[in-house]
Amino acid sequence: MTKIIIISILVILFAGFLYWAYLPDYRRNPKEFWRTLIGMPLGMLLGGLGYPSLNDKLKKWATDDKMKNKNDPTHSNSKNNF
């Protein structure tokens, strides 16, 4: 019974940590937030297993480089070209 209580407390603390630590990221961009939550542990695992190329591909997917390039002011199709 005490094991269940200890595990429950640890799960609640971990959920609270995720909530407070990642809430600003979620508000900024929810789609990128979920990609980060999925991609970060997988990238760490792949990097640890010796697959740096897969880790780099996963990092590009998680940060969505194509989307950032479209919003870049130096991009030719950007609305904010001055």
N, CA and C of each residue as an Amber inpcrd file, in Angstrom:
protein
   246
   0.8200000  -1.1930000   0.0000000   0.0000000   0.0000000   0.0000000
   0.8650000   1.2590000   0.0000000   1.9690000   1.2170000   0.7440000
   2.8360000   2.4010000   0.7880000   3.5220000   2.6320000  -0.5530000
   3.7750000   1.5430000  -1.2940000   4.3910000   1.7000000  -2.6170000
   3.4640000   2.4680000  -3.5540000   2.1800000   2.1830000  -3.4790000
   1.2050000   2.8640000  -4.3330000   1.1420000   4.3480000  -3.9850000
   1.1950000   4.6590000  -2.7040000   1.1550000   6.0610000  -2.2750000
   2.4070000   6.7950000  -2.7470000   3.5630000   6.1680000  -2.5950000
   4.8170000   6.7970000  -3.0270000   4.8210000   7.0120000  -4.5330000
   4.3930000   6.0130000  -5.2830000   4.3420000   6.1400000  -6.7440000
   3.3450000   7.2230000  -7.1450000   2.2160000   7.2920000  -6.4680000
   1.2160000   8.3260000  -6.7700000   1.7750000   9.7230000  -6.5250000
   2.4790000   9.8960000  -5.4250000   3.0750000  11.2020000  -5.1200000
   4.1160000  11.5710000  -6.1680000   4.9460000  10.6170000  -6.5680000
   5.9580000  10.8890000  -7.5920000   5.3260000  11.2510000  -8.9330000
   4.2550000  10.5760000  -9.2930000   3.5600000  10.8870000 -10.5480000
   2.9560000  12.2870000 -10.4810000   2.3680000  12.6440000  -9.3670000
   1.7840000  13.9860000  -9.2070000   2.8710000  15.0510000  -9.2770000
   4.0030000  14.8210000  -8.6220000   5.1120000  15.7760000  -8.6800000
   5.6550000  15.9180000 -10.0990000   5.7790000  14.8020000 -10.8030000
   6.2730000  14.8460000 -12.1790000   5.2930000  15.5800000 -13.0880000
   4.0080000  15.3260000 -12.9280000   2.9990000  16.0270000 -13.7320000
   3.0180000  17.5210000 -13.4280000   3.1750000  17.8780000 -12.1620000
   3.2790000  19.2910000 -11.7980000   4.5040000  19.9450000 -12.3980000
   5.6160000  19.2330000 -12.3960000   6.8310000  19.7540000 -13.0190000
   6.6180000  19.9900000 -14.5060000   6.0290000  19.0260000 -15.1990000
   5.7770000  19.1960000 -16.6360000   4.8520000  20.3760000 -16.8940000
   3.8380000  20.5180000 -16.0650000   2.8860000  21.6100000 -16.2470000
   3.5720000  22.9630000 -16.1050000   4.3020000  23.1720000 -15.0240000
   4.9110000  24.4790000 -14.7680000   6.1090000  24.7390000 -15.6700000
   6.8470000  23.6990000 -16.0220000   8.0500000  23.8950000 -16.8310000
   7.7150000  24.1460000 -18.2950000   6.6940000  23.4770000 -18.8020000
   6.4140000  23.5490000 -20.2280000   5.1970000  24.3880000 -20.5890000
   4.5140000  24.9550000 -19.6180000   3.3340000  25.7650000 -19.9100000
   3.6430000  26.9520000 -20.8260000   4.7370000  27.7050000 -20.6130000
   5.0370000  28.8090000 -21.5450000   5.3030000  28.3210000 -22.9710000
   5.9760000  27.1710000 -23.1080000   6.2240000  26.6250000 -24.4420000
   4.9210000  26.2090000 -25.1110000   4.0200000  25.6250000 -24.3400000
   2.7460000  25.1990000 -24.9040000   1.9260000  26.4000000 -25.3710000
   1.9210000  27.4620000 -24.5940000   1.1590000  28.6520000 -24.9780000
   1.7430000  29.3070000 -26.2240000   3.0620000  29.2350000 -26.3650000
   3.7120000  29.8560000 -27.5090000   3.3580000  29.1280000 -28.8080000
   3.4430000  27.8000000 -28.8010000   3.1790000  27.0390000 -30.0180000
   2.8070000  25.6090000 -29.6310000   1.5110000  25.2860000 -29.5370000
   1.1020000  23.9470000 -29.0910000   1.5900000  22.8180000 -29.9910000
   1.6070000  23.0310000 -31.3050000   2.0350000  21.9640000 -32.2090000
   3.5100000  21.6280000 -31.9800000   4.3430000  22.6430000 -31.8560000
   5.7620000  22.4010000 -31.6250000   5.9910000  21.8050000 -30.2370000
   5.1480000  22.1490000 -29.2830000   5.2650000  21.6050000 -27.9320000
   5.1100000  20.0880000 -27.9470000   4.0840000  19.5800000 -28.6270000
   3.8740000  18.1320000 -28.6680000   4.9900000  17.4450000 -29.4240000
   5.4890000  18.0870000 -30.4790000   6.6220000  17.5050000 -31.2040000
   7.8550000  17.4390000 -30.3140000   8.0380000  18.4500000 -29.4830000
   9.1790000  18.4610000 -28.5740000   9.0460000  17.3590000 -27.5300000
   7.8600000  17.1930000 -26.9670000   7.6650000  16.1470000 -25.9590000
   7.8800000  14.7550000 -26.5350000   7.5140000  14.5570000 -27.7960000
   7.7160000  13.2560000 -28.4320000   9.1640000  13.1130000 -28.8860000
   9.7030000  14.1660000 -29.4960000  11.0160000  14.0710000 -30.1210000
  12.1880000  14.0920000 -29.1670000  12.0800000  14.8000000 -28.0550000
  13.2230000  14.9300000 -27.1540000  13.6550000  13.5850000 -26.5560000
  12.7690000  12.8000000 -25.9720000  13.2220000  11.5060000 -25.4300000
  13.6960000  10.5480000 -26.5180000  13.0100000  10.5460000 -27.6640000
  13.4470000   9.6720000 -28.7520000  14.8160000  10.0880000 -29.2740000
  15.0460000  11.3850000 -29.3990000  16.3420000  11.8750000 -29.8570000
  17.4570000  11.5220000 -28.8940000  17.1850000  11.6350000 -27.6070000
  18.1910000  11.2630000 -26.6120000  18.4900000   9.7690000 -26.6820000
  17.4620000   8.9680000 -26.8750000  17.6450000   7.5240000 -26.9780000
  18.4470000   7.1650000 -28.2260000  18.0780000   7.7500000 -29.3700000
  18.7960000   7.4590000 -30.6120000  20.2410000   7.9370000 -30.5510000
  20.4670000   9.1070000 -29.9730000  21.8320000   9.6060000 -29.8250000
  22.6550000   8.7090000 -28.9140000  22.0500000   8.2050000 -27.8660000
  22.7450000   7.3060000 -26.9480000  23.0430000   5.9550000 -27.5550000
  22.1910000   5.5250000 -28.4830000  22.4120000   4.2370000 -29.1420000
  23.3690000   4.3410000 -30.3230000  23.7870000   5.5560000 -30.6630000
  24.7680000   5.7250000 -31.7310000  24.1650000   6.0030000 -33.0920000
  23.0120000   6.6240000 -33.1460000  22.3780000   6.9950000 -34.4120000
  22.2610000   8.5150000 -34.5060000  23.3740000   9.2190000 -34.6870000
  23.3000000  10.6890000 -34.7130000  22.5460000  11.2360000 -35.9240000
  22.5700000  10.5240000 -37.0520000  21.8510000  11.0290000 -38.2300000
  20.3370000  10.9850000 -38.0040000  19.8470000   9.9140000 -37.3880000
  18.4150000   9.8430000 -37.0720000  18.0420000  10.8810000 -36.0200000
  18.9520000  11.1170000 -35.0910000  18.7230000  12.1350000 -34.0700000
  18.5960000  13.5090000 -34.7240000  19.4490000  13.8120000 -35.7080000
  19.3730000  15.1010000 -36.4020000  18.0770000  15.2410000 -37.1950000
  17.6570000  14.1550000 -37.8630000  16.3930000  14.2030000 -38.6120000
  15.2150000  14.4310000 -37.6670000  15.2470000  13.7730000 -36.5280000
  14.1800000  13.9370000 -35.5430000  14.1810000  15.3510000 -34.9780000
  15.3650000  15.9210000 -34.7780000  15.4630000  17.2920000 -34.2730000
  14.8850000  18.2740000 -35.2840000  15.1560000  18.0570000 -36.5790000
  14.5930000  18.9340000 -37.6130000  13.0710000  18.8060000 -37.6510000
  12.5730000  17.5870000 -37.4830000  11.1220000  17.3900000 -37.4740000
  10.4940000  18.0780000 -36.2620000  11.1310000  17.9370000 -35.1060000
  10.5600000  18.4900000 -33.8740000  10.5600000  20.0100000 -33.8790000
  11.5870000  20.6190000 -34.4480000  11.6440000  22.0790000 -34.4480000
  10.9910000  22.6690000 -35.6810000  10.6430000  21.8490000 -36.6410000
   9.9230000  22.2790000 -37.8430000  10.6600000  23.4170000 -38.5490000
  11.8800000  23.1020000 -39.0350000  12.7310000  24.1050000 -39.6790000
  12.0700000  24.7600000 -40.8820000  11.2660000  24.0360000 -41.6330000
  10.6100000  24.6200000 -42.8070000   9.6860000  25.7600000 -42.3970000
   8.9600000  25.5580000 -41.2960000   8.0390000  26.5870000 -40.8240000
   8.8110000  27.8220000 -40.3700000   9.9350000  27.6360000 -39.7050000
  10.7250000  28.7690000 -39.2330000  11.3040000  29.5460000 -40.4040000
  11.7190000  28.8460000 -41.4560000  12.2790000  29.5320000 -42.6150000
  11.2330000  30.3900000 -43.3110000   9.9870000  29.9670000 -43.3140000
   8.9250000  30.7620000 -43.9330000   8.6620000  32.0370000 -43.1390000
   8.8460000  31.9820000 -41.8370000   8.6130000  33.1520000 -40.9950000
   9.8480000  34.0410000 -40.8760000  10.9450000  33.6150000 -41.4490000
  12.1910000  34.3730000 -41.3880000  12.0610000  35.6310000 -42.2390000
  12.4020000  36.8180000 -41.7120000  12.2560000  38.0540000 -42.4920000
  13.1410000  38.0880000 -43.7330000  14.1950000  37.2950000 -43.7690000
  15.0640000  37.2800000 -44.9460000  14.5410000  36.3510000 -46.0310000
  13.4980000  35.5760000 -45.7250000  12.9190000  34.6630000 -46.7050000
  12.1940000  35.4700000 -47.7760000  12.3180000  35.0600000 -49.0320000
  11.7950000  35.8570000 -50.1480000  10.2720000  35.9590000 -50.1680000
   9.5570000  34.9750000 -49.6370000   8.0950000  35.0060000 -49.6550000
   7.5060000  35.5740000 -48.3680000   8.3240000  36.1220000 -47.5160000
   7.8420000  36.6430000 -46.2430000   7.0610000  37.9380000 -46.4490000
   6.0230000  38.1410000 -45.6400000   5.2150000  39.3540000 -45.7290000
   5.9410000  40.5480000 -45.1180000   6.9350000  40.2860000 -44.2840000
   7.6180000  41.3570000 -43.5690000   8.9080000  41.7960000 -44.2530000
   9.0190000  41.6340000 -45.5530000  10.2170000  42.0980000 -46.2470000
  10.1950000  43.6120000 -46.3130000  11.2530000  44.2300000 -45.8600000
  11.3270000  45.6890000 -45.8690000  12.3280000  46.1390000 -46.8860000
